[in-house]
Amino acid sequence: MSTIAKRLLPHRVTYRPLTGSGAYGDNFGDPVTDVPCRIQFQNRIVRDAQGNEVVASCTIYFRPQDAPTLGSMVELPDGERPIIARAEMTGSRHGHHVVVDIT
């Protein structure tokens, strides 16, 4: 499987995967630590899962096998933030990398 080279992912993050929602809000799993990625801090307008335009302040690139799901919480230096948009980028036949946007 052709995937993004690990040398292009110089940063590391920790995230808590969304496991479901209940009467008291969202439920998250155990933290997944030391995940290789590339982080770009830039403001841009994206559409969230409900189709609303929101401002994403951070874009993170992951390898497909390491990528968190939509709604997961990513730990950044200024605190935890939710993933509001997720897109899988494909190569000729397989997933190449996953792009997630954070509020």
C-alpha positions in Angstrom: 0.0 0.0 0.0 1.4 3.4 -1.0 1.1 5.9 1.8 2.6 9.2 2.9 6.3 8.8 3.9 6.9 8.9 7.6 9.7 11.4 7.1 7.1 13.9 5.9 5.3 13.6 9.3 7.6 15.3 11.8 5.1 16.1 14.5 3.4 13.8 17.1 0.0 14.1 18.7 -2.3 12.4 21.1 -6.0 11.9 20.5 -9.0 10.4 22.2 -11.3 8.5 19.7 -15.0 9.2 19.8 -16.7 5.9 20.9 -20.3 7.2 21.0 -22.8 9.6 22.4 -25.1 9.2 25.4 -27.5 11.2 27.5 -24.6 13.0 29.2 -22.7 13.9 26.0 -20.0 12.3 23.9 -17.9 9.3 25.1 -14.3 9.0 24.3 -11.9 6.0 24.4 -8.4 5.7 25.9 -5.8 8.2 24.5 -3.8 7.1 21.5 -0.3 8.6 22.0 2.7 9.4 19.8 0.9 9.4 16.5 3.0 10.7 13.6 1.5 13.6 11.7 2.1 17.0 10.0 0.4 20.0 11.7 -0.3 23.3 9.9 -1.8 26.1 11.9 -3.8 28.3 9.5 -7.3 29.6 9.5 -9.5 28.4 6.7 -13.2 27.9 6.1 -14.4 24.2 6.0 -17.8 22.5 6.1 -18.5 20.4 9.2 -20.4 17.1 9.3 -23.7 19.0 9.3 -22.8 21.1 6.3 -22.2 24.3 8.2 -19.3 26.6 7.3 -16.9 26.9 10.2 -13.4 28.3 10.6 -10.8 25.6 11.2 -7.6 26.9 12.9 -5.5 23.8 12.3 -5.1 21.1 9.6 -3.4 17.8 10.5 -2.2 15.1 8.0 -2.1 11.5 9.1 -1.3 8.1 7.5 -4.6 6.2 6.9 -3.8 3.5 9.6 -3.1 6.2 12.2 -5.9 8.7 11.5 -8.6 9.5 14.2 -12.3 9.5 13.4 -14.6 12.5 13.0 -15.5 13.9 16.4 -12.4 12.6 18.2 -10.5 15.0 20.5 -6.9 16.0 19.5 -4.6 17.3 22.1 -2.7 20.4 21.0 -0.4 22.7 23.0 -3.3 25.0 23.9 -5.7 22.2 24.9 -8.0 19.5 23.4 -10.0 20.3 20.3 -12.6 18.3 18.3 -12.1 17.1 14.7 -14.8 18.9 12.7 -13.9 17.6 9.2 -12.1 14.6 7.8 -11.1 13.7 4.2 -9.3 10.6 2.9 -6.9 11.3 0.0 -6.4 8.4 -2.3 -3.5 7.5 -4.7 -4.0 5.4 -7.7 -5.7 2.5 -5.8 -5.3 3.0 -2.1 -5.6 5.6 0.6 -2.6 7.9 0.6 -3.2 10.1 3.6 -6.0 11.5 5.8 -6.6 15.2 6.4 -8.5 16.4 9.5 -9.5 19.9 10.4 -9.6 21.2 14.0 -11.6 24.1 15.4 
